[in-house]
Amino acid sequence: MFKKKDIFFKTFEDMADAIVEAVEYFSKGLSDLSDVATFAKTMKEYESQCDKYTHTILKELNKTFITPIEREDIMALTTSLDDVLDGIEACASRFEMYNVRESDEYITKFGEILVRSAHEIKKAIYLLTQKKLLAIREMNIELNELENQADDLLRVCIKNLFANVTDPIELMKRKELYEMLEETTDFCEDVANTLESIIMRNS
């Protein structure tokens, strides 16, 4: 069914590695936001690197006749992986834009969920490149569960926000940050949904 690992699979691995590195940097950075400009700049560098991987895949698709999986699956997986890094970078940029220099327990928890999601994505991508398709389902289930946890967390933190924060500007900033963090877990779940389509087509 598959050839030996090729440029597409190698680049998917590079993207998965970049996601884990970026998300771990993001999560650790939440504990000290005193230099939020550097935090946002570093996250932008990760996002730019992932854009280069996306470009590599698009370039290869244009010149490769036989691909290891369907062309539309390659495109869908590339897009969903890129969305994860775009999402996390957008969150980091908001910390700088709104001059948020203090995290809170909810933001920290979102960070932890995203780290766990990133590691599940990496495991799934490496199983894909090793052609162990059915084993990916375990990661997909976990990614769905993590996204559910983030949904629950969003409800709790928004409720707490409106109950305890009276400054409308601060409320607006925190609400948008919470929602963007939760949306990034949606992007992680999109990776799982894309992988599920690939499993169904190829197994």
Secondary structure as GFF3:
##gff-version 3
##sequence-region A 1 203
A	DSSP	alpha_helix	7	29	.	.	.	ID=ss1
A	DSSP	alpha_helix	36	63	.	.	.	ID=ss2
A	DSSP	alpha_helix	71	97	.	.	.	ID=ss3
A	DSSP	alpha_helix	105	129	.	.	.	ID=ss4
A	DSSP	alpha_helix	136	164	.	.	.	ID=ss5
A	DSSP	alpha_helix	168	202	.	.	.	ID=ss6
###
